[in-house]
Amino acid sequence: MAYVIAAPCVADYSCVEICPVDCIRPLPSEAGFDTSEQLFIDPTVCINCGACMDVCPVLAIYDAGNLPAKWKHYEQINRDYFQKRGKSGA
């Protein structure tokens, strides 16, 4: 089960720097980073290492199975972000 970034995310990007498989977007160098309210984890690429969770300064990253009920919908929000990117070619 992949990790999920939820509501408290402030797009700090320390998680991006530590991710060994480059599954967190948008990157600081990508269009839309400056206006993104949060970052997203690609559930098809995430290897469940937990490195991102350990460095998150606002505790916004959860194992999908441990998401608080109020943020459960962020599992789909993260998935949707990557599905939309794939369709747009971004």
PDB file of N, CA, C and O in Angstrom:
ATOM      1  N   MET A   1       0.842  -1.183   0.000  1.00  0.00           N
ATOM      2  CA  MET A   1       0.000   0.000   0.000  1.00  0.00           C
ATOM      3  C   MET A   1       0.885   1.244   0.000  1.00  0.00           C
ATOM      4  O   MET A   1       1.811   1.338   0.806  1.00  0.00           O
ATOM      5  N   ALA A   2       0.622   2.179  -0.872  1.00  0.00           N
ATOM      6  CA  ALA A   2       1.439   3.382  -1.034  1.00  0.00           C
ATOM      7  C   ALA A   2       1.194   4.395   0.075  1.00  0.00           C
ATOM      8  O   ALA A   2       0.210   4.324   0.812  1.00  0.00           O
ATOM      9  N   TYR A   3       2.112   5.329   0.166  1.00  0.00           N
ATOM     10  CA  TYR A   3       1.937   6.445   1.082  1.00  0.00           C
ATOM     11  C   TYR A   3       1.099   7.516   0.391  1.00  0.00           C
ATOM     12  O   TYR A   3       1.026   7.572  -0.837  1.00  0.00           O
ATOM     13  N   VAL A   4       0.472   8.361   1.201  1.00  0.00           N
ATOM     14  CA  VAL A   4      -0.444   9.388   0.709  1.00  0.00           C
ATOM     15  C   VAL A   4      -0.108  10.704   1.397  1.00  0.00           C
ATOM     16  O   VAL A   4       0.156  10.733   2.599  1.00  0.00           O
ATOM     17  N   ILE A   5      -0.119  11.783   0.640  1.00  0.00           N
ATOM     18  CA  ILE A   5       0.058  13.115   1.215  1.00  0.00           C
ATOM     19  C   ILE A   5      -1.327  13.714   1.404  1.00  0.00           C
ATOM     20  O   ILE A   5      -2.139  13.739   0.479  1.00  0.00           O
ATOM     21  N   ALA A   6      -1.585  14.197   2.614  1.00  0.00           N
ATOM     22  CA  ALA A   6      -2.912  14.708   2.978  1.00  0.00           C
ATOM     23  C   ALA A   6      -2.886  16.217   3.226  1.00  0.00           C
ATOM     24  O   ALA A   6      -1.894  16.889   2.942  1.00  0.00           O
ATOM     25  N   ALA A   7      -3.975  16.727   3.753  1.00  0.00           N
ATOM     26  CA  ALA A   7      -4.251  18.152   3.915  1.00  0.00           C
ATOM     27  C   ALA A   7      -3.164  19.004   4.562  1.00  0.00           C
ATOM     28  O   ALA A   7      -2.957  20.129   4.109  1.00  0.00           O
ATOM     29  N   PRO A   8      -2.469  18.550   5.574  1.00  0.00           N
ATOM     30  CA  PRO A   8      -1.513  19.477   6.197  1.00  0.00           C
ATOM     31  C   PRO A   8      -0.329  19.857   5.317  1.00  0.00           C
ATOM     32  O   PRO A   8       0.451  20.733   5.692  1.00  0.00           O
ATOM     33  N   CYS A   9      -0.173  19.221   4.155  1.00  0.00           N
ATOM     34  CA  CYS A   9       0.988  19.475   3.299  1.00  0.00           C
ATOM     35  C   CYS A   9       1.129  20.957   2.971  1.00  0.00           C
ATOM     36  O   CYS A   9       0.159  21.639   2.641  1.00  0.00           O
ATOM     37  N   VAL A  10       2.369  21.432   3.072  1.00  0.00           N
ATOM     38  CA  VAL A  10       2.668  22.822   2.749  1.00  0.00           C
ATOM     39  C   VAL A  10       3.658  22.919   1.588  1.00  0.00           C
ATOM     40  O   VAL A  10       4.274  23.965   1.380  1.00  0.00           O
ATOM     41  N   ALA A  11       3.810  21.824   0.828  1.00  0.00           N
ATOM     42  CA  ALA A  11       4.708  21.764  -0.334  1.00  0.00           C
ATOM     43  C   ALA A  11       6.127  22.167   0.034  1.00  0.00           C
ATOM     44  O   ALA A  11       6.781  22.916  -0.692  1.00  0.00           O
ATOM     45  N   ASP A  12       6.591  21.668   1.159  1.00  0.00           N
ATOM     46  CA  ASP A  12       7.936  21.930   1.666  1.00  0.00           C
ATOM     47  C   ASP A  12       9.010  21.296   0.773  1.00  0.00           C
ATOM     48  O   ASP A  12      10.105  21.848   0.666  1.00  0.00           O
ATOM     49  N   TYR A  13       8.748  20.220   0.166  1.00  0.00           N
ATOM     50  CA  TYR A  13       9.526  19.403  -0.750  1.00  0.00           C
ATOM     51  C   TYR A  13      10.728  18.684  -0.150  1.00  0.00           C
ATOM     52  O   TYR A  13      11.559  18.168  -0.898  1.00  0.00           O
ATOM     53  N   SER A  14      10.848  18.632   1.170  1.00  0.00           N
ATOM     54  CA  SER A  14      11.889  17.795   1.776  1.00  0.00           C
ATOM     55  C   SER A  14      11.625  16.328   1.438  1.00  0.00           C
ATOM     56  O   SER A  14      12.558  15.534   1.323  1.00  0.00           O
ATOM     57  N   CYS A  15      10.355  15.977   1.282  1.00  0.00           N
ATOM     58  CA  CYS A  15      10.003  14.603   0.904  1.00  0.00           C
ATOM     59  C   CYS A  15      10.464  14.292  -0.523  1.00  0.00           C
ATOM     60  O   CYS A  15      10.870  13.168  -0.818  1.00  0.00           O
ATOM     61  N   VAL A  16      10.398  15.283  -1.392  1.00  0.00           N
ATOM     62  CA  VAL A  16      10.836  15.107  -2.779  1.00  0.00           C
ATOM     63  C   VAL A  16      12.326  14.787  -2.806  1.00  0.00           C
ATOM     64  O   VAL A  16      12.766  13.908  -3.548  1.00  0.00           O
ATOM     65  N   GLU A  17      13.096  15.498  -1.997  1.00  0.00           N
ATOM     66  CA  GLU A  17      14.546  15.324  -1.974  1.00  0.00           C
ATOM     67  C   GLU A  17      14.967  13.950  -1.465  1.00  0.00           C
ATOM     68  O   GLU A  17      16.005  13.433  -1.877  1.00  0.00           O
ATOM     69  N   ILE A  18      14.179  13.354  -0.578  1.00  0.00           N
ATOM     70  CA  ILE A  18      14.571  12.080   0.038  1.00  0.00           C
ATOM     71  C   ILE A  18      14.027  10.858  -0.701  1.00  0.00           C
ATOM     72  O   ILE A  18      14.537   9.754  -0.510  1.00  0.00           O
ATOM     73  N   CYS A  19      13.027  11.026  -1.523  1.00  0.00           N
ATOM     74  CA  CYS A  19      12.364   9.895  -2.179  1.00  0.00           C
ATOM     75  C   CYS A  19      13.326   9.155  -3.124  1.00  0.00           C
ATOM     76  O   CYS A  19      13.855   9.753  -4.060  1.00  0.00           O
ATOM     77  N   PRO A  20      13.553   7.848  -2.877  1.00  0.00           N
ATOM     78  CA  PRO A  20      14.502   7.115  -3.713  1.00  0.00           C
ATOM     79  C   PRO A  20      13.972   6.722  -5.092  1.00  0.00           C
ATOM     80  O   PRO A  20      14.742   6.310  -5.959  1.00  0.00           O
ATOM     81  N   VAL A  21      12.660   6.849  -5.295  1.00  0.00           N
ATOM     82  CA  VAL A  21      12.092   6.442  -6.595  1.00  0.00           C
ATOM     83  C   VAL A  21      11.419   7.594  -7.339  1.00  0.00           C
ATOM     84  O   VAL A  21      10.757   7.377  -8.354  1.00  0.00           O
ATOM     85  N   ASP A  22      11.588   8.821  -6.836  1.00  0.00           N
ATOM     86  CA  ASP A  22      11.097  10.002  -7.549  1.00  0.00           C
ATOM     87  C   ASP A  22       9.593   9.935  -7.839  1.00  0.00           C
ATOM     88  O   ASP A  22       9.163  10.187  -8.964  1.00  0.00           O
ATOM     89  N   CYS A  23       8.794   9.591  -6.812  1.00  0.00           N
ATOM     90  CA  CYS A  23       7.352   9.429  -7.037  1.00  0.00           C
ATOM     91  C   CYS A  23       6.514  10.586  -6.508  1.00  0.00           C
ATOM     92  O   CYS A  23       5.285  10.500  -6.510  1.00  0.00           O
ATOM     93  N   ILE A  24       7.149  11.666  -6.055  1.00  0.00           N
ATOM     94  CA  ILE A  24       6.421  12.791  -5.478  1.00  0.00           C
ATOM     95  C   ILE A  24       6.483  13.975  -6.434  1.00  0.00           C
ATOM     96  O   ILE A  24       7.555  14.335  -6.920  1.00  0.00           O
ATOM     97  N   ARG A  25       5.333  14.572  -6.698  1.00  0.00           N
ATOM     98  CA  ARG A  25       5.217  15.685  -7.638  1.00  0.00           C
ATOM     99  C   ARG A  25       4.290  16.753  -7.080  1.00  0.00           C
ATOM    100  O   ARG A  25       3.532  16.483  -6.149  1.00  0.00           O
ATOM    101  N   PRO A  26       4.335  17.941  -7.621  1.00  0.00           N
ATOM    102  CA  PRO A  26       5.258  18.419  -8.644  1.00  0.00           C
ATOM    103  C   PRO A  26       6.631  18.702  -8.049  1.00  0.00           C
ATOM    104  O   PRO A  26       6.765  19.015  -6.866  1.00  0.00           O
ATOM    105  N   LEU A  27       7.639  18.585  -8.893  1.00  0.00           N
ATOM    106  CA  LEU A  27       9.002  18.917  -8.499  1.00  0.00           C
ATOM    107  C   LEU A  27       9.167  20.436  -8.511  1.00  0.00           C
ATOM    108  O   LEU A  27       8.439  21.128  -9.222  1.00  0.00           O
ATOM    109  N   PRO A  28      10.108  20.957  -7.739  1.00  0.00           N
ATOM    110  CA  PRO A  28      10.340  22.406  -7.748  1.00  0.00           C
ATOM    111  C   PRO A  28      10.659  22.952  -9.137  1.00  0.00           C
ATOM    112  O   PRO A  28      10.406  24.127  -9.400  1.00  0.00           O
ATOM    113  N   SER A  29      11.201  22.139 -10.022  1.00  0.00           N
ATOM    114  CA  SER A  29      11.552  22.581 -11.365  1.00  0.00           C
ATOM    115  C   SER A  29      10.396  22.475 -12.363  1.00  0.00           C
ATOM    116  O   SER A  29      10.526  22.914 -13.505  1.00  0.00           O
ATOM    117  N   GLU A  30       9.271  21.899 -11.943  1.00  0.00           N
ATOM    118  CA  GLU A  30       8.138  21.697 -12.849  1.00  0.00           C
ATOM    119  C   GLU A  30       7.151  22.861 -12.819  1.00  0.00           C
ATOM    120  O   GLU A  30       6.979  23.541 -11.808  1.00  0.00           O
ATOM    121  N   ALA A  31       6.518  23.058 -13.958  1.00  0.00           N
ATOM    122  CA  ALA A  31       5.466  24.069 -14.035  1.00  0.00           C
ATOM    123  C   ALA A  31       4.385  23.707 -13.026  1.00  0.00           C
ATOM    124  O   ALA A  31       4.035  22.537 -12.871  1.00  0.00           O
ATOM    125  N   GLY A  32       3.874  24.691 -12.362  1.00  0.00           N
ATOM    126  CA  GLY A  32       2.805  24.472 -11.400  1.00  0.00           C
ATOM    127  C   GLY A  32       3.268  24.280  -9.971  1.00  0.00           C
ATOM    128  O   GLY A  32       2.446  24.299  -9.055  1.00  0.00           O
ATOM    129  N   PHE A  33       4.561  24.095  -9.754  1.00  0.00           N
ATOM    130  CA  PHE A  33       5.046  23.895  -8.387  1.00  0.00           C
ATOM    131  C   PHE A  33       4.746  25.105  -7.513  1.00  0.00           C
ATOM    132  O   PHE A  33       4.273  24.959  -6.385  1.00  0.00           O
ATOM    133  N   ASP A  34       5.018  26.294  -8.028  1.00  0.00           N
ATOM    134  CA  ASP A  34       4.832  27.512  -7.231  1.00  0.00           C
ATOM    135  C   ASP A  34       3.377  27.757  -6.847  1.00  0.00           C
ATOM    136  O   ASP A  34       3.110  28.435  -5.854  1.00  0.00           O
ATOM    137  N   THR A  35       2.448  27.227  -7.603  1.00  0.00           N
ATOM    138  CA  THR A  35       1.034  27.443  -7.298  1.00  0.00           C
ATOM    139  C   THR A  35       0.365  26.223  -6.676  1.00  0.00           C
ATOM    140  O   THR A  35      -0.807  26.281  -6.304  1.00  0.00           O
ATOM    141  N   SER A  36       1.090  25.131  -6.562  1.00  0.00           N
ATOM    142  CA  SER A  36       0.513  23.920  -5.985  1.00  0.00           C
ATOM    143  C   SER A  36       0.335  24.079  -4.483  1.00  0.00           C
ATOM    144  O   SER A  36       1.254  24.507  -3.784  1.00  0.00           O
ATOM    145  N   GLU A  37      -0.834  23.739  -3.996  1.00  0.00           N
ATOM    146  CA  GLU A  37      -1.106  23.839  -2.566  1.00  0.00           C
ATOM    147  C   GLU A  37      -0.532  22.655  -1.795  1.00  0.00           C
ATOM    148  O   GLU A  37      -0.368  22.723  -0.577  1.00  0.00           O
ATOM    149  N   GLN A  38      -0.229  21.583  -2.497  1.00  0.00           N
ATOM    150  CA  GLN A  38       0.346  20.423  -1.838  1.00  0.00           C
ATOM    151  C   GLN A  38       1.106  19.581  -2.844  1.00  0.00           C
ATOM    152  O   GLN A  38       1.055  19.835  -4.047  1.00  0.00           O
ATOM    153  N   LEU A  39       1.804  18.586  -2.347  1.00  0.00           N
ATOM    154  CA  LEU A  39       2.507  17.625  -3.184  1.00  0.00           C
ATOM    155  C   LEU A  39       1.699  16.339  -3.225  1.00  0.00           C
ATOM    156  O   LEU A  39       0.771  16.159  -2.436  1.00  0.00           O
ATOM    157  N   PHE A  40       2.050  15.439  -4.148  1.00  0.00           N
ATOM    158  CA  PHE A  40       1.288  14.210  -4.354  1.00  0.00           C
ATOM    159  C   PHE A  40       2.235  13.036  -4.547  1.00  0.00           C
ATOM    160  O   PHE A  40       3.317  13.190  -5.112  1.00  0.00           O
ATOM    161  N   ILE A  41       1.824  11.856  -4.074  1.00  0.00           N
ATOM    162  CA  ILE A  41       2.618  10.639  -4.236  1.00  0.00           C
ATOM    163  C   ILE A  41       1.940   9.741  -5.254  1.00  0.00           C
ATOM    164  O   ILE A  41       0.749   9.448  -5.148  1.00  0.00           O
ATOM    165  N   ASP A  42       2.712   9.309  -6.245  1.00  0.00           N
ATOM    166  CA  ASP A  42       2.190   8.399  -7.262  1.00  0.00           C
ATOM    167  C   ASP A  42       2.105   6.991  -6.666  1.00  0.00           C
ATOM    168  O   ASP A  42       3.136   6.385  -6.375  1.00  0.00           O
ATOM    169  N   PRO A  43       0.894   6.467  -6.483  1.00  0.00           N
ATOM    170  CA  PRO A  43       0.744   5.159  -5.841  1.00  0.00           C
ATOM    171  C   PRO A  43       1.267   3.997  -6.675  1.00  0.00           C
ATOM    172  O   PRO A  43       1.485   2.907  -6.146  1.00  0.00           O
ATOM    173  N   THR A  44       1.470   4.212  -7.967  1.00  0.00           N
ATOM    174  CA  THR A  44       1.980   3.126  -8.806  1.00  0.00           C
ATOM    175  C   THR A  44       3.504   3.055  -8.797  1.00  0.00           C
ATOM    176  O   THR A  44       4.083   2.070  -9.254  1.00  0.00           O
ATOM    177  N   VAL A  45       4.152   4.093  -8.279  1.00  0.00           N
ATOM    178  CA  VAL A  45       5.613   4.144  -8.251  1.00  0.00           C
ATOM    179  C   VAL A  45       6.156   4.003  -6.815  1.00  0.00           C
ATOM    180  O   VAL A  45       7.251   3.477  -6.619  1.00  0.00           O
ATOM    181  N   CYS A  46       5.412   4.459  -5.841  1.00  0.00           N
ATOM    182  CA  CYS A  46       5.833   4.425  -4.434  1.00  0.00           C
ATOM    183  C   CYS A  46       6.213   2.998  -4.020  1.00  0.00           C
ATOM    184  O   CYS A  46       5.488   2.043  -4.301  1.00  0.00           O
ATOM    185  N   ILE A  47       7.361   2.873  -3.349  1.00  0.00           N
ATOM    186  CA  ILE A  47       7.826   1.552  -2.902  1.00  0.00           C
ATOM    187  C   ILE A  47       7.611   1.338  -1.408  1.00  0.00           C
ATOM    188  O   ILE A  47       8.110   0.366  -0.839  1.00  0.00           O
ATOM    189  N   ASN A  48       6.878   2.232  -0.779  1.00  0.00           N
ATOM    190  CA  ASN A  48       6.503   2.084   0.637  1.00  0.00           C
ATOM    191  C   ASN A  48       7.695   2.077   1.588  1.00  0.00           C
ATOM    192  O   ASN A  48       7.677   1.370   2.595  1.00  0.00           O
ATOM    193  N   CYS A  49       8.709   2.843   1.285  1.00  0.00           N
ATOM    194  CA  CYS A  49       9.897   2.854   2.138  1.00  0.00           C
ATOM    195  C   CYS A  49       9.700   3.693   3.398  1.00  0.00           C
ATOM    196  O   CYS A  49      10.346   3.442   4.416  1.00  0.00           O
ATOM    197  N   GLY A  50       8.811   4.689   3.337  1.00  0.00           N
ATOM    198  CA  GLY A  50       8.543   5.531   4.493  1.00  0.00           C
ATOM    199  C   GLY A  50       9.505   6.687   4.682  1.00  0.00           C
ATOM    200  O   GLY A  50       9.360   7.452   5.635  1.00  0.00           O
ATOM    201  N   ALA A  51      10.479   6.835   3.805  1.00  0.00           N
ATOM    202  CA  ALA A  51      11.458   7.920   3.952  1.00  0.00           C
ATOM    203  C   ALA A  51      10.779   9.283   3.946  1.00  0.00           C
ATOM    204  O   ALA A  51      11.156  10.169   4.712  1.00  0.00           O
ATOM    205  N   CYS A  52       9.788   9.451   3.093  1.00  0.00           N
ATOM    206  CA  CYS A  52       9.087  10.734   2.998  1.00  0.00           C
ATOM    207  C   CYS A  52       8.359  11.070   4.294  1.00  0.00           C
ATOM    208  O   CYS A  52       8.358  12.217   4.740  1.00  0.00           O
ATOM    209  N   MET A  53       7.749  10.069   4.885  1.00  0.00           N
ATOM    210  CA  MET A  53       6.999  10.272   6.126  1.00  0.00           C
ATOM    211  C   MET A  53       7.935  10.744   7.239  1.00  0.00           C
ATOM    212  O   MET A  53       7.559  11.591   8.050  1.00  0.00           O
ATOM    213  N   ASP A  54       9.135  10.205   7.277  1.00  0.00           N
ATOM    214  CA  ASP A  54      10.094  10.551   8.316  1.00  0.00           C
ATOM    215  C   ASP A  54      10.582  11.996   8.245  1.00  0.00           C
ATOM    216  O   ASP A  54      10.955  12.567   9.270  1.00  0.00           O
ATOM    217  N   VAL A  55      10.586  12.601   7.051  1.00  0.00           N
ATOM    218  CA  VAL A  55      11.111  13.969   6.914  1.00  0.00           C
ATOM    219  C   VAL A  55      10.032  15.041   6.806  1.00  0.00           C
ATOM    220  O   VAL A  55      10.354  16.229   6.799  1.00  0.00           O
ATOM    221  N   CYS A  56       8.789  14.661   6.722  1.00  0.00           N
ATOM    222  CA  CYS A  56       7.713  15.654   6.559  1.00  0.00           C
ATOM    223  C   CYS A  56       7.617  16.543   7.803  1.00  0.00           C
ATOM    224  O   CYS A  56       7.379  16.042   8.903  1.00  0.00           O
ATOM    225  N   PRO A  57       7.800  17.854   7.637  1.00  0.00           N
ATOM    226  CA  PRO A  57       7.797  18.749   8.801  1.00  0.00           C
ATOM    227  C   PRO A  57       6.410  19.000   9.392  1.00  0.00           C
ATOM    228  O   PRO A  57       6.300  19.501  10.512  1.00  0.00           O
ATOM    229  N   VAL A  58       5.356  18.661   8.659  1.00  0.00           N
ATOM    230  CA  VAL A  58       4.002  18.923   9.163  1.00  0.00           C
ATOM    231  C   VAL A  58       3.188  17.640   9.346  1.00  0.00           C
ATOM    232  O   VAL A  58       1.977  17.697   9.561  1.00  0.00           O
ATOM    233  N   LEU A  59       3.846  16.495   9.263  1.00  0.00           N
ATOM    234  CA  LEU A  59       3.190  15.195   9.476  1.00  0.00           C
ATOM    235  C   LEU A  59       1.985  15.007   8.558  1.00  0.00           C
ATOM    236  O   LEU A  59       0.906  14.614   9.000  1.00  0.00           O
ATOM    237  N   ALA A  60       2.190  15.295   7.272  1.00  0.00           N
ATOM    238  CA  ALA A  60       1.108  15.202   6.287  1.00  0.00           C
ATOM    239  C   ALA A  60       1.115  13.898   5.503  1.00  0.00           C
ATOM    240  O   ALA A  60       0.232  13.679   4.673  1.00  0.00           O
ATOM    241  N   ILE A  61       2.092  13.029   5.745  1.00  0.00           N
ATOM    242  CA  ILE A  61       2.224  11.812   4.947  1.00  0.00           C
ATOM    243  C   ILE A  61       1.883  10.595   5.799  1.00  0.00           C
ATOM    244  O   ILE A  61       2.379  10.424   6.912  1.00  0.00           O
ATOM    245  N   TYR A  62       1.018   9.758   5.231  1.00  0.00           N
ATOM    246  CA  TYR A  62       0.532   8.570   5.935  1.00  0.00           C
ATOM    247  C   TYR A  62       0.588   7.360   5.030  1.00  0.00           C
ATOM    248  O   TYR A  62       0.463   7.478   3.811  1.00  0.00           O
ATOM    249  N   ASP A  63       0.776   6.202   5.623  1.00  0.00           N
ATOM    250  CA  ASP A  63       0.525   4.965   4.907  1.00  0.00           C
ATOM    251  C   ASP A  63      -0.971   4.984   4.599  1.00  0.00           C
ATOM    252  O   ASP A  63      -1.773   5.337   5.464  1.00  0.00           O
ATOM    253  N   ALA A  64      -1.350   4.615   3.394  1.00  0.00           N
ATOM    254  CA  ALA A  64      -2.764   4.700   2.996  1.00  0.00           C
ATOM    255  C   ALA A  64      -3.681   3.979   3.977  1.00  0.00           C
ATOM    256  O   ALA A  64      -4.807   4.422   4.204  1.00  0.00           O
ATOM    257  N   GLY A  65      -3.226   2.896   4.551  1.00  0.00           N
ATOM    258  CA  GLY A  65      -4.036   2.145   5.494  1.00  0.00           C
ATOM    259  C   GLY A  65      -4.213   2.828   6.837  1.00  0.00           C
ATOM    260  O   GLY A  65      -5.061   2.425   7.633  1.00  0.00           O
ATOM    261  N   ASN A  66      -3.415   3.868   7.098  1.00  0.00           N
ATOM    262  CA  ASN A  66      -3.485   4.588   8.373  1.00  0.00           C
ATOM    263  C   ASN A  66      -3.931   6.035   8.246  1.00  0.00           C
ATOM    264  O   ASN A  66      -3.767   6.824   9.176  1.00  0.00           O
ATOM    265  N   LEU A  67      -4.493   6.383   7.099  1.00  0.00           N
ATOM    266  CA  LEU A  67      -4.996   7.758   6.927  1.00  0.00           C
ATOM    267  C   LEU A  67      -6.117   8.026   7.924  1.00  0.00           C
ATOM    268  O   LEU A  67      -7.010   7.194   8.084  1.00  0.00           O
ATOM    269  N   PRO A  68      -6.083   9.168   8.592  1.00  0.00           N
ATOM    270  CA  PRO A  68      -7.211   9.519   9.450  1.00  0.00           C
ATOM    271  C   PRO A  68      -8.487   9.607   8.603  1.00  0.00           C
ATOM    272  O   PRO A  68      -8.431   9.990   7.434  1.00  0.00           O
ATOM    273  N   ALA A  69      -9.598   9.265   9.172  1.00  0.00           N
ATOM    274  CA  ALA A  69     -10.877   9.236   8.444  1.00  0.00           C
ATOM    275  C   ALA A  69     -11.153  10.562   7.725  1.00  0.00           C
ATOM    276  O   ALA A  69     -11.654  10.564   6.601  1.00  0.00           O
ATOM    277  N   LYS A  70     -10.829  11.681   8.368  1.00  0.00           N
ATOM    278  CA  LYS A  70     -11.121  12.986   7.760  1.00  0.00           C
ATOM    279  C   LYS A  70     -10.277  13.254   6.511  1.00  0.00           C
ATOM    280  O   LYS A  70     -10.602  14.149   5.731  1.00  0.00           O
ATOM    281  N   TRP A  71      -9.208  12.498   6.314  1.00  0.00           N
ATOM    282  CA  TRP A  71      -8.343  12.685   5.154  1.00  0.00           C
ATOM    283  C   TRP A  71      -8.318  11.474   4.234  1.00  0.00           C
ATOM    284  O   TRP A  71      -7.475  11.415   3.339  1.00  0.00           O
ATOM    285  N   LYS A  72      -9.188  10.531   4.417  1.00  0.00           N
ATOM    286  CA  LYS A  72      -9.211   9.318   3.602  1.00  0.00           C
ATOM    287  C   LYS A  72      -9.354   9.639   2.109  1.00  0.00           C
ATOM    288  O   LYS A  72      -8.796   8.932   1.270  1.00  0.00           O
ATOM    289  N   HIS A  73     -10.088  10.686   1.779  1.00  0.00           N
ATOM    290  CA  HIS A  73     -10.299  11.050   0.375  1.00  0.00           C
ATOM    291  C   HIS A  73      -9.008  11.502  -0.325  1.00  0.00           C
ATOM    292  O   HIS A  73      -8.969  11.582  -1.553  1.00  0.00           O
ATOM    293  N   TYR A  74      -7.958  11.796   0.443  1.00  0.00           N
ATOM    294  CA  TYR A  74      -6.690  12.193  -0.168  1.00  0.00           C
ATOM    295  C   TYR A  74      -6.008  11.038  -0.899  1.00  0.00           C
ATOM    296  O   TYR A  74      -5.146  11.272  -1.747  1.00  0.00           O
ATOM    297  N   GLU A  75      -6.372   9.821  -0.591  1.00  0.00           N
ATOM    298  CA  GLU A  75      -5.836   8.686  -1.342  1.00  0.00           C
ATOM    299  C   GLU A  75      -6.257   8.807  -2.807  1.00  0.00           C
ATOM    300  O   GLU A  75      -5.454   8.585  -3.713  1.00  0.00           O
ATOM    301  N   GLN A  76      -7.515   9.158  -3.028  1.00  0.00           N
ATOM    302  CA  GLN A  76      -8.013   9.335  -4.391  1.00  0.00           C
ATOM    303  C   GLN A  76      -7.474  10.626  -5.012  1.00  0.00           C
ATOM    304  O   GLN A  76      -7.191  10.661  -6.210  1.00  0.00           O
ATOM    305  N   ILE A  77      -7.333  11.671  -4.225  1.00  0.00           N
ATOM    306  CA  ILE A  77      -6.788  12.940  -4.729  1.00  0.00           C
ATOM    307  C   ILE A  77      -5.372  12.729  -5.265  1.00  0.00           C
ATOM    308  O   ILE A  77      -5.038  13.237  -6.335  1.00  0.00           O
ATOM    309  N   ASN A  78      -4.535  11.984  -4.534  1.00  0.00           N
ATOM    310  CA  ASN A  78      -3.175  11.693  -4.997  1.00  0.00           C
ATOM    311  C   ASN A  78      -3.222  10.882  -6.283  1.00  0.00           C
ATOM    312  O   ASN A  78      -2.496  11.190  -7.228  1.00  0.00           O
ATOM    313  N   ARG A  79      -4.052   9.862  -6.340  1.00  0.00           N
ATOM    314  CA  ARG A  79      -4.176   9.017  -7.533  1.00  0.00           C
ATOM    315  C   ARG A  79      -4.653   9.848  -8.727  1.00  0.00           C
ATOM    316  O   ARG A  79      -4.115   9.728  -9.828  1.00  0.00           O
ATOM    317  N   ASP A  80      -5.662  10.687  -8.502  1.00  0.00           N
ATOM    318  CA  ASP A  80      -6.221  11.512  -9.581  1.00  0.00           C
ATOM    319  C   ASP A  80      -5.183  12.477 -10.159  1.00  0.00           C
ATOM    320  O   ASP A  80      -5.164  12.724 -11.365  1.00  0.00           O
ATOM    321  N   TYR A  81      -4.333  13.014  -9.307  1.00  0.00           N
ATOM    322  CA  TYR A  81      -3.311  13.952  -9.783  1.00  0.00           C
ATOM    323  C   TYR A  81      -2.455  13.287 -10.866  1.00  0.00           C
ATOM    324  O   TYR A  81      -2.172  13.906 -11.892  1.00  0.00           O
ATOM    325  N   PHE A  82      -2.050  12.063 -10.656  1.00  0.00           N
ATOM    326  CA  PHE A  82      -1.196  11.373 -11.621  1.00  0.00           C
ATOM    327  C   PHE A  82      -1.965  10.880 -12.832  1.00  0.00           C
ATOM    328  O   PHE A  82      -1.404  10.813 -13.926  1.00  0.00           O
ATOM    329  N   GLN A  83      -3.216  10.537 -12.668  1.00  0.00           N
ATOM    330  CA  GLN A  83      -4.029  10.145 -13.814  1.00  0.00           C
ATOM    331  C   GLN A  83      -4.224  11.338 -14.750  1.00  0.00           C
ATOM    332  O   GLN A  83      -4.163  11.182 -15.969  1.00  0.00           O
ATOM    333  N   LYS A  84      -4.457  12.518 -14.194  1.00  0.00           N
ATOM    334  CA  LYS A  84      -4.614  13.726 -15.010  1.00  0.00           C
ATOM    335  C   LYS A  84      -3.312  14.088 -15.707  1.00  0.00           C
ATOM    336  O   LYS A  84      -3.326  14.512 -16.863  1.00  0.00           O
ATOM    337  N   ARG A  85      -2.176  13.925 -15.011  1.00  0.00           N
ATOM    338  CA  ARG A  85      -0.858  14.208 -15.616  1.00  0.00           C
ATOM    339  C   ARG A  85      -0.620  13.294 -16.806  1.00  0.00           C
ATOM    340  O   ARG A  85      -0.127  13.734 -17.845  1.00  0.00           O
ATOM    341  N   GLY A  86      -0.971  12.023 -16.656  1.00  0.00           N
ATOM    342  CA  GLY A  86      -0.769  11.060 -17.735  1.00  0.00           C
ATOM    343  C   GLY A  86      -1.576  11.387 -18.967  1.00  0.00           C
ATOM    344  O   GLY A  86      -1.099  11.208 -20.088  1.00  0.00           O
ATOM    345  N   LYS A  87      -2.793  11.863 -18.779  1.00  0.00           N
ATOM    346  CA  LYS A  87      -3.661  12.219 -19.897  1.00  0.00           C
ATOM    347  C   LYS A  87      -3.197  13.478 -20.590  1.00  0.00           C
ATOM    348  O   LYS A  87      -3.360  13.619 -21.801  1.00  0.00           O
ATOM    349  N   SER A  88      -2.613  14.406 -19.822  1.00  0.00           N
ATOM    350  CA  SER A  88      -2.187  15.675 -20.407  1.00  0.00           C
ATOM    351  C   SER A  88      -0.762  15.605 -20.965  1.00  0.00           C
ATOM    352  O   SER A  88      -0.318  16.497 -21.688  1.00  0.00           O
ATOM    353  N   GLY A  89      -0.064  14.534 -20.616  1.00  0.00           N
ATOM    354  CA  GLY A  89       1.321  14.407 -21.067  1.00  0.00           C
ATOM    355  C   GLY A  89       2.290  15.218 -20.266  1.00  0.00           C
ATOM    356  O   GLY A  89       3.461  15.323 -20.631  1.00  0.00           O
ATOM    357  N   ALA A  90       1.831  15.800 -19.174  1.00  0.00           N
ATOM    358  CA  ALA A  90       2.693  16.649 -18.340  1.00  0.00           C
ATOM    359  C   ALA A  90       3.690  15.829 -17.559  1.00  0.00           C
ATOM    360  O   ALA A  90       4.491  16.384 -16.807  1.00  0.00           O
TER     361      ALA A  90
END
